[in-house]
Amino acid sequence: MNRSFGSICCVEYKPFSAKRRDNPGVYKNRRRTEYRLKKLVWMGSLFYLLMGFIKVTVASIITVLLPLYDRVYTDAGALIFIEFGASIFGMLIQPWLANRMSKKTMLHIGAWGVAASYLLIAFLPPWPLLLAGFALAGFLGGIIESVIAAVILDGLQSNAAIAMSRLEVAFGVGSLILPLTIGMLIVSGLWNYALFGIAAYCVFLSLFVRFTRFGDAEPLFVPAHRAEVPSAVPAGAASSGPVGAVVAAAATHHPSAGKKRLLRTSGALMLPAFILLFFFYGATDIGLVNYLPSLMLETGMADAATAPISVTVFWAAMIAGRMFAGYEAEKLGYRKYLFIHWGGMIVLLSLFALNRSAAVGYVLIVLLGLTLSGLYVVTLVYAKTLMPRNVARNTSILMAGCAVGGGLFSVTAGRMLDALPPSYVQWTMAGIALLSLLTYVVYAKEQRSERASDMVRA
């Protein structure tokens, strides 16, 4: 008697074509859902590419702006601080706005507002108006970033770390492309054309949102008080290919995300602990991005001509790491992934503080980029898994914590470099990484004890 492998497993096996013939309606619905989810992730990636542009604009053009306006680096620090502060305000106000207008409306306003601010900057207005332009871009960028993160985290209940890592890849690509483009245009004196290009890209994003329909995911965009978001994406949404991995099977119960009832705790320290983690991460990540060239120069690992290459190397490693960070986190589990990568960050930053060899320094920069590449998104997804309610509010608060940490450390590190040897800044970053790991370990220990108590009471 012929028996197929499917019948041995107590399930009648049918080839894919037979399934398609027997259930054409189900197959068509699954394909339609898969396509709509792909559009959701691609939309997020396109907007995160814009976020990468916004985050590095000041650093990319500051050497041109200061001579044009007869300003000094103290003014540059004020410009960076204003943009950071506006971005934090945008992230914090986004949940309040989400209760009163649709997220698509916020994306439209954000895209057109950023376009207007970049046009203003490109025409080189008086210094106060220039500050206002950067403040507006930072404020609207903060709103856009938190809106996209909330939509993705709400819409993908499984493999969210993979989805967010894809968005971060787009962010890294934007952060890498803009400085290179402006650097090439500076030679011909046409650097402001890059800002015109970003303004045009913002108009394209608004049109993309206007004419794109997301089907089952449309409720994710309505005002929060009217939202009826499904608890999970349909189980048939999985697909093949690189994007298919992002939108894979939200109804499957992954070990990292499926045990929500066991992982959910009543500890009042949960949100503050994650805020601290993001604060420390922002200090380390943004500090490295802003001061890697200075540290390489001041420690003798590079000269003035080659020091800026360190940031390009770091971002290239970050982009490469983000391509695989989500898969690694889903395979290892979020808790184990975070412990390994924060521990590795401590070791690498300590070696970077001790090292004075240029070759070893660039190797350490690559390893740092790979280690940090997934910490932001994995921590964000892990926080969402443990705190499934108020995702939009919590996401905005955590992103703001990251921005505050980066802004404060950037100011502090600049003053330290003026008054102290560069090794003090390097060891400070290693100390911050140690504080991150200690915060995580203490919280994880408390969580395990609460889980044990809940199981005993049950």
Order of alpha helices (4+ residues) and beta strands (2+ residues): alpha-alpha-alpha-alpha-alpha-alpha-alpha-alpha-alpha-alpha-alpha-alpha-alpha-alpha-alpha-alpha-alpha
